[in-house]
Amino acid sequence: MSRPRSESQTVMRSETTDDSAIPVLIDTDPGMDDSLAIITALKSPLLRVVGISAVSGNLPAARCYQNIHTILHLMGRADIPTAQGASVTLSRELANDPYSHGEDGLGETGLAPAPLPAAIDYAPSFIAGQVRAASAKGQPLTLLAFGPLTNIALAWMEEPRLPQLVERLIIIGGAFGLQREAALYATGDNPVSEWNVYVDPEAARRVFHAGFALTAVGLDVATHRDLRLLPEDEAALRASSLPEARHAAGILDYVLGRGFKTYNFFIDSCAVVAAAQPALIETVCLHCDVETQGELTRGMTVTDVRNHFRWQELPLIAAAKDADFPRLRQFVLSNLLAE
């Protein structure tokens, strides 16, 4: 079982700031890969995490909120403001995740649940407030969404200026047909969708149409054949005494034990890399919308790349097409293993 950091480590890490770091607000549904992405973002000197909110996705929002605090406790970062979203999506009951992240949502890694704050902020209002405050200071936030887009959609409904007030929105979501993995590793509960969009397609559609500077890292890159842990990476994780590395090694055991490939380790961290080192991820502009009604295609991200008769009215997004996978992998591992 991994142990949390000591009091001295907590103080040192909480007081360390860098004015050049990119301020990011994370909305997430931890989730194994979510937990590793949170840790990577917290440890990267290129980013400054100003808040984390929980959305229903891999698990209900209340469980995800608990897992956020468990990870923050592990990292000695109880100073990070948090919030919790609704237990349901905009118009549907929460879908059952066919993948499963374990009973605890963290790959059965044995982390004891951390104590929760006495008062819990409502995630959409929290996001809107954090964005307004940062914009007023001339320090616009980058939003990182690792889960369904319910909270982002509700925050936009509360604050219609949200797309203009943020620097950009980076999501883990969609499958765009830019790599074969987009079809091979469809994660929604049908053959053509990605899980985060499938869970709340109505929210995703609203966000796609809202006017954000939107970068979507879909299955094309997040499950790519070249995004794998090397044997030496696994050995380094298992040899480290850092609590976050031990947690990561436990997740690795859970993933491998269920017969999945190690891209599962990196999925949500791709959004962290896109924020911290955008040159590592190649994007292409696509006209794209979200299917909300199809019996077989709920949550499908439909792109129009036709040479003729293209629907120009569809939202234009930046979709991840390819990546420098060795450097992406090294970014995540070097932060996880940094003392």
Secondary structure as UniProt FT lines:
FT   HELIX           7..15
FT   TURN            19..20
FT   STRAND          22..28
FT   HELIX           32..43
FT   TURN            45..46
FT   STRAND          47..54
FT   HELIX           61..75
FT   TURN            78..79
FT   STRAND          82..84
FT   TURN            103..104
FT   STRAND          121..122
FT   HELIX           123..136
FT   TURN            137..138
FT   STRAND          142..145
FT   HELIX           150..158
FT   TURN            160..161
FT   HELIX           162..165
FT   STRAND          168..172
FT   HELIX           181..184
FT   TURN            191..192
FT   HELIX           195..199
FT   HELIX           201..209
FT   TURN            210..211
FT   STRAND          214..217
FT   HELIX           219..222
FT   TURN            225..226
FT   HELIX           231..239
FT   HELIX           243..257
FT   TURN            258..259
FT   HELIX           262..265
FT   TURN            266..268
FT   HELIX           269..276
FT   HELIX           278..280
FT   STRAND          281..290
FT   TURN            295..299
FT   STRAND          301..304
FT   TURN            312..313
FT   STRAND          316..323
FT   HELIX           325..336
//
